[in-house]
Amino acid sequence: MGLLSFVFGLPFAPVRALISLAEVIQERVEQELHDPAVARRELEQVEEASARGELSPDAVAEAEYRVTGRMTQQSTAGAMAAESEHER
């Protein structure tokens, strides 16, 4: 039965490989998006731009809100995932 599954499943191998690649890319993007070091660099860039007078106070507040929102969203999502895993 294993040989038949292999032979008939072979045409779907590229699709499975593509799905696996997409999952790896998604994980990497999420890691980079929620990395505290990246967030800190972005906040430093906003602060430097503000000091140079390139950003208005409203733009600074918006940028800080966006960066900190990504970090808290990840924490909330992680807590919810852990909570649902615990319920199982």
N, CA, C and O atoms as a printed pandas DataFrame, in Angstrom:
     atom_number atom_name residue_name chain_id  residue_number  x_coord  y_coord  z_coord
0              1         N          MET        A               1    0.819   -1.192    0.000
1              2        CA          MET        A               1    0.000    0.000    0.000
2              3         C          MET        A               1    0.862    1.254    0.000
3              4         O          MET        A               1    0.467    2.265   -0.580
4              5         N          GLY        A               2    2.029    1.213    0.635
5              6        CA          GLY        A               2    2.919    2.369    0.688
6              7         C          GLY        A               2    3.437    2.747   -0.684
7              8         O          GLY        A               2    3.591    3.931   -0.986
8              9         N          LEU        A               3    3.713    1.741   -1.529
9             10        CA          LEU        A               3    4.211    2.009   -2.875
10            11         C          LEU        A               3    3.146    2.687   -3.717
11            12         O          LEU        A               3    3.443    3.619   -4.464
12            13         N          LEU        A               4    1.892    2.222   -3.601
13            14        CA          LEU        A               4    0.802    2.846   -4.345
14            15         C          LEU        A               4    0.585    4.292   -3.901
15            16         O          LEU        A               4    0.377    5.179   -4.729
16            17         N          SER        A               5    0.635    4.517   -2.615
17            18        CA          SER        A               5    0.477    5.879   -2.108
18            19         C          SER        A               5    1.584    6.776   -2.638
19            20         O          SER        A               5    1.342    7.927   -3.000
20            21         N          PHE        A               6    2.792    6.244   -2.682
21            22        CA          PHE        A               6    3.917    7.010   -3.186
22            23         C          PHE        A               6    3.739    7.351   -4.660
23            24         O          PHE        A               6    3.946    8.496   -5.062
24            25         N          VAL        A               7    3.362    6.376   -5.457
25            26        CA          VAL        A               7    3.217    6.579   -6.901
26            27         C          VAL        A               7    2.091    7.565   -7.204
27            28         O          VAL        A               7    2.263    8.469   -8.021
28            29         N          PHE        A               8    0.958    7.398   -6.562
29            30        CA          PHE        A               8   -0.167    8.298   -6.826
30            31         C          PHE        A               8    0.006    9.668   -6.156
31            32         O          PHE        A               8   -0.585   10.656   -6.593
32            33         N          GLY        A               9    0.799    9.717   -5.118
33            34        CA          GLY        A               9    1.030   10.991   -4.438
34            35         C          GLY        A               9    2.146   11.809   -5.059
35            36         O          GLY        A               9    2.277   12.996   -4.762
36            37         N          LEU        A              10    2.952   11.198   -5.916
37            38        CA          LEU        A              10    4.085   11.872   -6.535
38            39         C          LEU        A              10    3.697   13.127   -7.321
39            40         O          LEU        A              10    4.419   14.121   -7.243
40            41         N          PRO        A              11    2.602   13.131   -8.068
41            42        CA          PRO        A              11    2.252   14.364   -8.784
42            43         C          PRO        A              11    1.934   15.546   -7.859
43            44         O          PRO        A              11    2.001   16.698   -8.287
44            45         N          PHE        A              12    1.596   15.273   -6.620
45            46        CA          PHE        A              12    1.269   16.342   -5.679
46            47         C          PHE        A              12    2.481   16.834   -4.899
47            48         O          PHE        A              12    2.360   17.752   -4.089
48            49         N          ALA        A              13    3.637   16.242   -5.130
49            50        CA          ALA        A              13    4.846   16.631   -4.407
50            51         C          ALA        A              13    5.195   18.107   -4.601
51            52         O          ALA        A              13    5.544   18.764   -3.621
52            53         N          PRO        A              14    5.121   18.661   -5.813
53            54        CA          PRO        A              14    5.439   20.089   -5.949
54            55         C          PRO        A              14    4.485   20.992   -5.147
55            56         O          PRO        A              14    4.902   22.022   -4.616
56            57         N          VAL        A              15    3.235   20.610   -5.065
57            58        CA          VAL        A              15    2.265   21.402   -4.305
58            59         C          VAL        A              15    2.608   21.340   -2.822
59            60         O          VAL        A              15    2.577   22.357   -2.130
60            61         N          ARG        A              16    2.934   20.150   -2.336
61            62        CA          ARG        A              16    3.306   20.010   -0.926
62            63         C          ARG        A              16    4.587   20.792   -0.627
63            64         O          ARG        A              16    4.709   21.400    0.436
64            65         N          ALA        A              17    5.527   20.779   -1.550
65            66        CA          ALA        A              17    6.773   21.523   -1.362
66            67         C          ALA        A              17    6.498   23.023   -1.338
67            68         O          ALA        A              17    7.086   23.752   -0.539
68            69         N          LEU        A              18    5.614   23.479   -2.204
69            70        CA          LEU        A              18    5.271   24.901   -2.241
70            71         C          LEU        A              18    4.579   25.335   -0.951
71            72         O          LEU        A              18    4.856   26.414   -0.427
72            73         N          ILE        A              19    3.696   24.511   -0.450
73            74        CA          ILE        A              19    3.008   24.816    0.811
74            75         C          ILE        A              19    4.014   24.854    1.958
75            76         O          ILE        A              19    3.946   25.730    2.820
76            77         N          SER        A              20    4.939   23.910    1.967
77            78        CA          SER        A              20    5.963   23.879    3.006
78            79         C          SER        A              20    6.847   25.126    2.937
79            80         O          SER        A              20    7.183   25.707    3.969
80            81         N          LEU        A              21    7.217   25.530    1.744
81            82        CA          LEU        A              21    8.020   26.741    1.572
82            83         C          LEU        A              21    7.261   27.977    2.045
83            84         O          LEU        A              21    7.838   28.846    2.698
84            85         N          ALA        A              22    5.985   28.061    1.723
85            86        CA          ALA        A              22    5.167   29.192    2.157
86            87         C          ALA        A              22    5.077   29.248    3.677
87            88         O          ALA        A              22    5.105   30.333    4.256
88            89         N          GLU        A              23    4.971   28.101    4.326
89            90        CA          GLU        A              23    4.910   28.071    5.789
90            91         C          GLU        A              23    6.218   28.549    6.404
91            92         O          GLU        A              23    6.209   29.276    7.398
92            93         N          VAL        A              24    7.348   28.143    5.817
93            94        CA          VAL        A              24    8.653   28.583    6.316
94            95         C          VAL        A              24    8.797   30.095    6.155
95            96         O          VAL        A              24    9.271   30.775    7.066
96            97         N          ILE        A              25    8.392   30.619    5.007
97            98        CA          ILE        A              25    8.465   32.060    4.768
98            99         C          ILE        A              25    7.574   32.816    5.746
99           100         O          ILE        A              25    7.971   33.850    6.282
100          101         N          GLN        A              26    6.380   32.305    5.976
101          102        CA          GLN        A              26    5.460   32.961    6.913
102          103         C          GLN        A              26    6.046   32.991    8.322
103          104         O          GLN        A              26    5.962   34.016    8.999
104          105         N          GLU        A              27    6.633   31.893    8.772
105          106        CA          GLU        A              27    7.241   31.854   10.102
106          107         C          GLU        A              27    8.365   32.881   10.214
107          108         O          GLU        A              27    8.479   33.582   11.219
108          109         N          ARG        A              28    9.191   32.961    9.176
109          110        CA          ARG        A              28   10.328   33.904    9.192
110          111         C          ARG        A              28    9.843   35.357    9.228
111          112         O          ARG        A              28   10.386   36.181    9.964
112          113         N          VAL        A              29    8.835   35.658    8.442
113          114        CA          VAL        A              29    8.284   37.017    8.426
114          115         C          VAL        A              29    7.696   37.365    9.787
115          116         O          VAL        A              29    7.893   38.476   10.279
116          117         N          GLU        A              30    6.978   36.432   10.398
117          118        CA          GLU        A              30    6.398   36.687   11.713
118          119         C          GLU        A              30    7.476   36.887   12.769
119          120         O          GLU        A              30    7.339   37.741   13.645
120          121         N          GLN        A              31    8.560   36.096   12.689
121          122        CA          GLN        A              31    9.656   36.271   13.635
122          123         C          GLN        A              31   10.274   37.655   13.493
123          124         O          GLN        A              31   10.538   38.332   14.487
124          125         N          GLU        A              32   10.501   38.069   12.252
125          126        CA          GLU        A              32   11.114   39.367   12.011
126          127         C          GLU        A              32   10.170   40.501   12.391
127          128         O          GLU        A              32   10.604   41.528   12.913
128          129         N          LEU        A              33    8.898   40.315   12.132
129          130        CA          LEU        A              33    7.912   41.352   12.417
130          131         C          LEU        A              33    7.770   41.592   13.913
131          132         O          LEU        A              33    7.526   42.722   14.337
132          133         N          HIS        A              34    7.918   40.552   14.712
133          134        CA          HIS        A              34    7.712   40.653   16.156
134          135         C          HIS        A              34    9.015   40.635   16.955
135          136         O          HIS        A              34    8.998   40.458   18.173
136          137         N          ASP        A              35   10.144   40.820   16.265
137          138        CA          ASP        A              35   11.439   40.824   16.934
138          139         C          ASP        A              35   11.611   42.134   17.711
139          140         O          ASP        A              35   11.493   43.210   17.124
140          141         N          PRO        A              36   11.886   42.065   19.004
141          142        CA          PRO        A              36   12.050   43.292   19.795
142          143         C          PRO        A              36   13.192   44.182   19.295
143          144         O          PRO        A              36   13.108   45.406   19.391
144          145         N          ALA        A              37   14.243   43.582   18.768
145          146        CA          ALA        A              37   15.361   44.374   18.262
146          147         C          ALA        A              37   14.942   45.203   17.048
147          148         O          ALA        A              37   15.355   46.354   16.907
148          149         N          VAL        A              38   14.132   44.623   16.182
149          150        CA          VAL        A              38   13.635   45.354   15.015
150          151         C          VAL        A              38   12.733   46.499   15.461
151          152         O          VAL        A              38   12.818   47.607   14.932
152          153         N          ALA        A              39   11.879   46.229   16.427
153          154        CA          ALA        A              39   10.982   47.274   16.937
154          155         C          ALA        A              39   11.784   48.406   17.569
155          156         O          ALA        A              39   11.464   49.580   17.382
156          157         N          ARG        A              40   12.816   48.056   18.309
157          158        CA          ARG        A              40   13.645   49.076   18.941
158          159         C          ARG        A              40   14.334   49.946   17.883
159          160         O          ARG        A              40   14.391   51.167   18.025
160          161         N          ARG        A              41   14.859   49.317   16.820
161          162        CA          ARG        A              41   15.493   50.085   15.738
162          163         C          ARG        A              41   14.491   51.022   15.068
163          164         O          ARG        A              41   14.810   52.173   14.769
164          165         N          GLU        A              42   13.283   50.524   14.836
165          166        CA          GLU        A              42   12.259   51.370   14.215
166          167         C          GLU        A              42   11.910   52.556   15.105
167          168         O          GLU        A              42   11.751   53.676   14.620
168          169         N          LEU        A              43   11.791   52.310   16.406
169          170        CA          LEU        A              43   11.487   53.404   17.331
170          171         C          LEU        A              43   12.636   54.408   17.388
171          172         O          LEU        A              43   12.401   55.611   17.508
172          173         N          GLU        A              44   13.875   53.926   17.305
173          174        CA          GLU        A              44   15.026   54.824   17.278
174          175         C          GLU        A              44   15.020   55.666   16.006
175          176         O          GLU        A              44   15.343   56.853   16.047
176          177         N          GLN        A              45   14.661   55.069   14.895
177          178        CA          GLN        A              45   14.591   55.814   13.630
178          179         C          GLN        A              45   13.511   56.896   13.705
179          180         O          GLN        A              45   13.701   58.009   13.217
180          181         N          VAL        A              46   12.397   56.562   14.310
181          182        CA          VAL        A              46   11.316   57.543   14.473
182          183         C          VAL        A              46   11.797   58.685   15.361
183          184         O          VAL        A              46   11.548   59.854   15.066
184          185         N          GLU        A              47   12.483   58.348   16.442
185          186        CA          GLU        A              47   12.986   59.367   17.357
186          187         C          GLU        A              47   14.006   60.281   16.659
187          188         O          GLU        A              47   13.979   61.498   16.843
188          189         N          GLU        A              48   14.897   59.692   15.866
189          190        CA          GLU        A              48   15.891   60.489   15.135
190          191         C          GLU        A              48   15.213   61.397   14.110
191          192         O          GLU        A              48   15.581   62.564   13.976
192          193         N          ALA        A              49   14.231   60.869   13.393
193          194        CA          ALA        A              49   13.514   61.683   12.406
194          195         C          ALA        A              49   12.764   62.814   13.094
195          196         O          ALA        A              49   12.679   63.921   12.562
196          197         N          SER        A              50   12.230   62.545   14.256
197          198        CA          SER        A              50   11.527   63.572   15.017
198          199         C          SER        A              50   12.500   64.656   15.477
199          200         O          SER        A              50   12.177   65.843   15.436
200          201         N          ALA        A              51   13.692   64.246   15.916
201          202        CA          ALA        A              51   14.699   65.209   16.372
202          203         C          ALA        A              51   15.172   66.100   15.223
203          204         O          ALA        A              51   15.497   67.269   15.435
204          205         N          ARG        A              52   15.211   65.554   14.014
205          206        CA          ARG        A              52   15.606   66.331   12.838
206          207         C          ARG        A              52   14.461   67.205   12.338
207          208         O          ARG        A              52   14.662   68.038   11.454
208          209         N          GLY        A              53   13.279   67.027   12.884
209          210        CA          GLY        A              53   12.121   67.824   12.479
210          211         C          GLY        A              53   11.416   67.295   11.247
211          212         O          GLY        A              53   10.629   68.010   10.627
212          213         N          GLU        A              54   11.691   66.038   10.881
213          214        CA          GLU        A              54   11.082   65.449    9.693
214          215         C          GLU        A              54    9.673   64.923    9.949
215          216         O          GLU        A              54    8.893   64.751    9.013
216          217         N          LEU        A              55    9.348   64.667   11.211
217          218        CA          LEU        A              55    8.036   64.116   11.558
218          219         C          LEU        A              55    7.309   65.054   12.520
219          220         O          LEU        A              55    7.911   65.646   13.417
220          221         N          SER        A              56    6.025   65.169   12.312
221          222        CA          SER        A              56    5.196   65.946   13.233
222          223         C          SER        A              56    4.923   65.101   14.478
223          224         O          SER        A              56    5.097   63.883   14.444
224          225         N          PRO        A              57    4.504   65.720   15.557
225          226        CA          PRO        A              57    4.171   64.943   16.760
226          227         C          PRO        A              57    3.092   63.894   16.496
227          228         O          PRO        A              57    3.124   62.810   17.077
228          229         N          ASP        A              58    2.139   64.214   15.623
229          230        CA          ASP        A              58    1.099   63.231   15.289
230          231         C          ASP        A              58    1.692   62.034   14.551
231          232         O          ASP        A              58    1.313   60.893   14.812
232          233         N          ALA        A              59    2.623   62.293   13.631
233          234        CA          ALA        A              59    3.250   61.209   12.878
234          235         C          ALA        A              59    4.106   60.340   13.796
235          236         O          ALA        A              59    4.160   59.122   13.627
236          237         N          VAL        A              60    4.772   60.961   14.764
237          238        CA          VAL        A              60    5.574   60.214   15.737
238          239         C          VAL        A              60    4.668   59.304   16.552
239          240         O          VAL        A              60    4.964   58.123   16.736
240          241         N          ALA        A              61    3.569   59.854   17.036
241          242        CA          ALA        A              61    2.630   59.063   17.841
242          243         C          ALA        A              61    2.067   57.897   17.029
243          244         O          ALA        A              61    1.934   56.787   17.546
244          245         N          GLU        A              62    1.737   58.142   15.768
245          246        CA          GLU        A              62    1.209   57.086   14.897
246          247         C          GLU        A              62    2.243   55.985   14.691
247          248         O          GLU        A              62    1.913   54.802   14.775
248          249         N          ALA        A              63    3.486   56.362   14.422
249          250        CA          ALA        A              63    4.542   55.371   14.202
250          251         C          ALA        A              63    4.799   54.551   15.464
251          252         O          ALA        A              63    4.942   53.330   15.398
252          253         N          GLU        A              64    4.856   55.223   16.608
253          254        CA          GLU        A              64    5.072   54.501   17.864
254          255         C          GLU        A              64    3.908   53.561   18.160
255          256         O          GLU        A              64    4.113   52.438   18.621
256          257         N          TYR        A              65    2.702   54.016   17.898
257          258        CA          TYR        A              65    1.516   53.183   18.122
258          259         C          TYR        A              65    1.564   51.941   17.230
259          260         O          TYR        A              65    1.244   50.839   17.674
260          261         N          ARG        A              66    1.966   52.128   15.974
261          262        CA          ARG        A              66    2.025   51.013   15.028
262          263         C          ARG        A              66    3.061   49.968   15.476
263          264         O          ARG        A              66    2.788   48.768   15.464
264          265         N          VAL        A              67    4.247   50.442   15.871
265          266        CA          VAL        A              67    5.319   49.521   16.279
266          267         C          VAL        A              67    4.943   48.794   17.564
267          268         O          VAL        A              67    5.073   47.573   17.645
268          269         N          THR        A              68    4.479   49.530   18.565
269          270        CA          THR        A              68    4.125   48.873   19.829
270          271         C          THR        A              68    2.896   47.986   19.659
271          272         O          THR        A              68    2.758   46.979   20.354
272          273         N          GLY        A              69    2.012   48.348   18.749
273          274        CA          GLY        A              69    0.835   47.519   18.472
274          275         C          GLY        A              69    1.211   46.157   17.931
275          276         O          GLY        A              69    0.610   45.145   18.291
276          277         N          ARG        A              70    2.218   46.138   17.055
277          278        CA          ARG        A              70    2.689   44.846   16.526
278          279         C          ARG        A              70    3.220   43.973   17.643
279          280         O          ARG        A              70    2.975   42.767   17.662
280          281         N          MET        A              71    3.946   44.571   18.572
281          282        CA          MET        A              71    4.535   43.792   19.660
282          283         C          MET        A              71    3.462   43.264   20.612
283          284         O          MET        A              71    3.527   42.112   21.042
284          285         N          THR        A              72    2.477   44.098   20.942
285          286        CA          THR        A              72    1.433   43.641   21.856
286          287         C          THR        A              72    0.489   42.676   21.172
287          288         O          THR        A              72   -0.066   41.793   21.825
288          289         N          GLN        A              73    0.294   42.823   19.876
289          290        CA          GLN        A              73   -0.551   41.883   19.129
290          291         C          GLN        A              73    0.057   40.496   19.174
291          292         O          GLN        A              73   -0.658   39.510   19.348
292          293         N          GLN        A              74    1.368   40.410   19.020
293          294        CA          GLN        A              74    2.052   39.127   19.064
294          295         C          GLN        A              74    1.931   38.506   20.439
295          296         O          GLN        A              74    1.711   37.300   20.553
296          297         N          SER        A              75    2.072   39.309   21.492
297          298        CA          SER        A              75    1.958   38.794   22.852
298          299         C          SER        A              75    0.554   38.280   23.116
299          300         O          SER        A              75    0.381   37.229   23.732
300          301         N          THR        A              76   -0.448   39.013   22.653
301          302        CA          THR        A              76   -1.830   38.609   22.832
302          303         C          THR        A              76   -2.123   37.340   22.051
303          304         O          THR        A              76   -2.777   36.432   22.564
304          305         N          ALA        A              77   -1.647   37.268   20.815
305          306        CA          ALA        A              77   -1.875   36.087   19.990
306          307         C          ALA        A              77   -1.190   34.871   20.598
307          308         O          ALA        A              77   -1.743   33.771   20.581
308          309         N          GLY        A              78    0.018   35.065   21.138
309          310        CA          GLY        A              78    0.733   33.962   21.769
310          311         C          GLY        A              78    0.021   33.474   23.013
311          312         O          GLY        A              78   -0.044   32.271   23.267
312          313         N          ALA        A              79   -0.512   34.402   23.787
313          314        CA          ALA        A              79   -1.243   34.028   25.000
314          315         C          ALA        A              79   -2.520   33.280   24.643
315          316         O          ALA        A              79   -2.882   32.309   25.307
316          317         N          MET        A              80   -3.203   33.734   23.593
317          318        CA          MET        A              80   -4.433   33.064   23.177
318          319         C          MET        A              80   -4.137   31.663   22.649
319          320         O          MET        A              80   -4.896   30.730   22.912
320          321         N          ALA        A              81   -3.045   31.509   21.910
321          322        CA          ALA        A              81   -2.677   30.190   21.390
322          323         C          ALA        A              81   -2.318   29.245   22.528
323          324         O          ALA        A              81   -2.710   28.078   22.522
324          325         N          ALA        A              82   -1.574   29.751   23.500
325          326        CA          ALA        A              82   -1.202   28.922   24.653
326          327         C          ALA        A              82   -2.431   28.531   25.449
327          328         O          ALA        A              82   -2.525   27.408   25.945
328          329         N          GLU        A              83   -3.372   29.454   25.573
329          330        CA          GLU        A              83   -4.595   29.190   26.316
330          331         C          GLU        A              83   -5.435   28.120   25.604
331          332         O          GLU        A              83   -5.965   27.220   26.255
332          333         N          SER        A              84   -5.557   28.211   24.293
333          334        CA          SER        A              84   -6.339   27.216   23.563
334          335         C          SER        A              84   -5.647   25.863   23.564
335          336         O          SER        A              84   -6.311   24.827   23.560
336          337         N          GLU        A              85   -4.312   25.861   23.568
337          338        CA          GLU        A              85   -3.567   24.607   23.630
338          339         C          GLU        A              85   -3.758   23.954   25.001
339          340         O          GLU        A              85   -3.840   22.730   25.106
340          341         N          HIS        A              86   -3.827   24.775   26.043
341          342        CA          HIS        A              86   -4.006   24.277   27.393
342          343         C          HIS        A              86   -5.380   23.635   27.566
343          344         O          HIS        A              86   -5.525   22.672   28.319
344          345         N          GLU        A              87   -6.385   24.162   26.876
345          346        CA          GLU        A              87   -7.753   23.650   26.997
346          347         C          GLU        A              87   -7.895   22.262   26.377
347          348         O          GLU        A              87   -8.792   21.507   26.753
348          349         N          ARG        A              88   -7.045   21.929   25.457
349          350        CA          ARG        A              88   -7.142   20.620   24.773
350          351         C          ARG        A              88   -6.721   19.528   25.638
351          352         O          ARG        A              88   -6.741   18.369   25.223
